[in-house]
Amino acid sequence: MRLVSSTGERPRVVVIGGGVAGLEALLALRTLAGQRVELELISPHPSFHYRPLAVAEAFGAKPSSTLELSAVAADADAEYIQDAVVEIKAGTRSLRLASSRVCNYDALIVAPGARPAEAIPGATTFGLPGSAQRFRTILAEAEANTINRLVFAVPVPVGWSLALYELALLTTERLRSCGARAEVRIVTPEAAPLAVFGGRASGAVLEELEDHGIHFMPGLLPRQVAWGELRCDPGEVRIPTDAVIALPKLLGPDLGGLPRDPEGFLCADAHGLVRGLTDVYAAGDAISFPIKHGGLAAQQAEAVAEAIAARVGVPIHPEPFRPVIRGMLMTGDRPRYLESGIAGGESEPGEISLRPLWWPPSKIAGRYLAPYLMGQVPVPPATPGGVPVETVIGT
Ligand SMILES: Cc1cc2nc3c(=O)[nH]c(=O)nc-3n(C[C@H](O)[C@H](O)[C@H](O)COP(=O)(O)OP(=O)(O)OC[C@H]3O[C@@H](n4cnc5c(N)ncnc54)[C@H](O)[C@@H]3O)c2cc1C
């Protein structure tokens, strides 16, 4: 259905969220639709946060420079409003912002991400405020042999576990280099390491873990840390430990007015169209797709941008979201590149390589944002283990 403007001007497309999905959608739509649309970006924090670098930063890499959303918006010839959306009123095609301002749209792209929360009580939840400092304290204690048993735990549901594998691998590298003797375990509900990338990649990652002396414990659902033990289901398994580092669970966005699944995530079809609505699209960690991953967020945003571009008269056949998951695993040595298609909820055999399997070879792969970031984000010199950060983000 053709997208028309309610004011007689160009259709106004509003993007909620200045993260991976929001920026990919903004850049894609300007590229595909040219000046056929007006674009507006709404996001409460003035800068873009490149989350994968949190792991390198936990090992002492300098924080990456920030990218101002006002600058990205200007490059995309879009208006930037620094505010949070509180409610979407699809009936009147309007939004209520935290400042009480009301904005109108002709098409809306909802990409506010997910909200991280503690999943395993008693663990240090990596990604919550203050967790990087707590992790550094644990690492220093292990280096000093004050603590000897570290567990890295993946909670259910498994959204994106690669960062935890990196933390474990980089920790063992660090401990080895200073002669510390702590034992390191990964406890996960996954049947195999990074199972989402398929059997071939999993097998290679298992060898990598073994080379690092990491004890891999699959098929366990970590529940809580108490009395020096990580307790897991099924079977009330108890793993003695001095410290547990866990990933957060993710909750749906705090936004009123849209249909959600039971966990609070937005329900969208393969073109990103929100269930039951005609002009509201959604992409990224906020939607009900089970894997929460920047590269997939970008692919979802591209599907949305193509769908809207077609509706404003661009002669393209909009492609649906066909997930291909790409991950760069920092090991302390050279990074490993992993890639797999996901069809019908199942991973294909997948690839793992020391050579980049996509270009630019960045942590978050995306057709529009990744090349844009190559020229935009100045990077610090090196991550631990000699992995240059420019390899990590792709500059
Ligand atoms: C430690 C770590 C490592 C990771 N490593 C990788 C990796 O190597 N590769 C990879 O592909 N992915 C990785 N990810 C996952 C990736 O970062 C996320 O999947 C991705 O950021 C999701 O993008 P998004 O745009 O949906 O959400 P976000 O990036 O979270 O962006 C959401 C945006 O919406 C804004 N917002 C929130 N609420 C509102 C509101 N009410 N109104 C307006 N704006 C709002 C936020 O301020 C933010 O700008 C990693 C994640 C973590 C935590």
The ligand as an SDF file (V2000), in Angstrom:
LIG
                    3D

 53 58  0  0  0  0  0  0  0  0999 V2000
   28.6410   -7.0880   25.7870 C   0  0  0  0  0  0  0  0  0  0  0  0
   27.9100   -7.2130   24.4760 C   0  0  0  0  0  0  0  0  0  0  0  0
   28.5760   -7.6360   23.3470 C   0  0  0  0  0  0  0  0  0  0  0  0
   27.9050   -7.7670   22.1370 C   0  0  0  0  0  0  0  0  0  0  0  0
   28.5920   -8.2050   21.0420 N   0  0  0  0  0  0  0  0  0  0  0  0
   27.9870   -8.2370   19.8450 C   0  0  0  0  0  0  0  0  0  0  0  0
   28.7150   -8.6040   18.6760 C   0  0  0  0  0  0  0  0  0  0  0  0
   29.9070   -8.9160   18.7430 O   0  0  0  0  0  0  0  0  0  0  0  0
   28.0590   -8.6080   17.4980 N   0  0  0  0  0  0  0  0  0  0  0  0
   26.7430   -8.2790   17.3880 C   0  0  0  0  0  0  0  0  0  0  0  0
   26.2170   -8.2850   16.2730 O   0  0  0  0  0  0  0  0  0  0  0  0
   26.0170   -7.9620   18.4800 N   0  0  0  0  0  0  0  0  0  0  0  0
   26.6120   -7.9220   19.6950 C   0  0  0  0  0  0  0  0  0  0  0  0
   25.9010   -7.5650   20.8040 N   0  0  0  0  0  0  0  0  0  0  0  0
   24.4500   -7.3380   20.6730 C   0  0  0  0  0  0  0  0  0  0  0  0
   24.1610   -5.9620   20.0930 C   0  0  0  0  0  0  0  0  0  0  0  0
   24.8670   -4.9560   20.8060 O   0  0  0  0  0  0  0  0  0  0  0  0
   22.6650   -5.7110   20.1550 C   0  0  0  0  0  0  0  0  0  0  0  0
   21.9900   -6.7990   19.5840 O   0  0  0  0  0  0  0  0  0  0  0  0
   22.3090   -4.4600   19.3760 C   0  0  0  0  0  0  0  0  0  0  0  0
   22.8840   -3.3390   20.0140 O   0  0  0  0  0  0  0  0  0  0  0  0
   20.7850   -4.2940   19.2820 C   0  0  0  0  0  0  0  0  0  0  0  0
   20.5170   -3.1360   18.5560 O   0  0  0  0  0  0  0  0  0  0  0  0
   19.1660   -2.3310   18.7820 P   0  0  0  0  0  0  0  0  0  0  0  0
   19.2590   -1.1400   17.8880 O   0  0  0  0  0  0  0  0  0  0  0  0
   18.0010   -3.2120   18.6820 O   0  0  0  0  0  0  0  0  0  0  0  0
   19.2060   -1.8540   20.2950 O   0  0  0  0  0  0  0  0  0  0  0  0
   20.2340   -0.8910   21.0120 P   0  0  0  0  0  0  0  0  0  0  0  0
   21.5590   -0.9570   20.3660 O   0  0  0  0  0  0  0  0  0  0  0  0
   20.0830   -1.2220   22.4390 O   0  0  0  0  0  0  0  0  0  0  0  0
   19.6740    0.5540   20.7650 O   0  0  0  0  0  0  0  0  0  0  0  0
   18.4400    0.9880   21.2810 C   0  0  0  0  0  0  0  0  0  0  0  0
   18.3460    2.4940   21.1330 C   0  0  0  0  0  0  0  0  0  0  0  0
   17.0140    2.9210   21.4610 O   0  0  0  0  0  0  0  0  0  0  0  0
   17.0880    3.9930   22.3910 C   0  0  0  0  0  0  0  0  0  0  0  0
   15.8390    3.9680   23.1760 N   0  0  0  0  0  0  0  0  0  0  0  0
   15.5290    3.1390   24.2080 C   0  0  0  0  0  0  0  0  0  0  0  0
   14.2980    3.4280   24.6730 N   0  0  0  0  0  0  0  0  0  0  0  0
   13.8330    4.4430   23.9130 C   0  0  0  0  0  0  0  0  0  0  0  0
   12.6200    5.1850   23.9160 C   0  0  0  0  0  0  0  0  0  0  0  0
   11.6410    4.9460   24.7920 N   0  0  0  0  0  0  0  0  0  0  0  0
   12.4720    6.1790   23.0150 N   0  0  0  0  0  0  0  0  0  0  0  0
   13.4580    6.4540   22.1060 C   0  0  0  0  0  0  0  0  0  0  0  0
   14.6260    5.7570   22.0620 N   0  0  0  0  0  0  0  0  0  0  0  0
   14.8130    4.7800   22.9560 C   0  0  0  0  0  0  0  0  0  0  0  0
   18.3500    3.6960   23.1870 C   0  0  0  0  0  0  0  0  0  0  0  0
   18.8100    4.8630   23.8520 O   0  0  0  0  0  0  0  0  0  0  0  0
   19.2800    3.2510   22.0650 C   0  0  0  0  0  0  0  0  0  0  0  0
   19.8090    4.3540   21.3800 O   0  0  0  0  0  0  0  0  0  0  0  0
   26.5360   -7.4430   22.0310 C   0  0  0  0  0  0  0  0  0  0  0  0
   25.8490   -7.0050   23.1660 C   0  0  0  0  0  0  0  0  0  0  0  0
   26.5230   -6.8880   24.3850 C   0  0  0  0  0  0  0  0  0  0  0  0
   25.7550   -6.4020   25.5960 C   0  0  0  0  0  0  0  0  0  0  0  0
  1  2  1  0
  2  3  1  0
  2 52  2  0
  3  4  2  0
  4  5  1  0
  4 50  1  0
  5  6  2  0
  6  7  1  0
  6 13  1  0
  7  8  2  0
  7  9  1  0
  9 10  1  0
 10 11  2  0
 10 12  1  0
 12 13  2  0
 13 14  1  0
 14 15  1  0
 14 50  1  0
 15 16  1  0
 16 17  1  0
 16 18  1  0
 18 19  1  0
 18 20  1  0
 20 21  1  0
 20 22  1  0
 22 23  1  0
 23 24  1  0
 24 25  2  0
 24 26  1  0
 24 27  1  0
 27 28  1  0
 28 29  2  0
 28 30  1  0
 28 31  1  0
 31 32  1  0
 32 33  1  0
 33 34  1  0
 33 48  1  0
 34 35  1  0
 35 36  1  0
 35 46  1  0
 36 37  1  0
 36 45  1  0
 37 38  2  0
 38 39  1  0
 39 40  1  0
 39 45  2  0
 40 41  1  0
 40 42  2  0
 42 43  1  0
 43 44  2  0
 44 45  1  0
 46 47  1  0
 46 48  1  0
 48 49  1  0
 50 51  2  0
 51 52  1  0
 52 53  1  0
M  END
$$$$
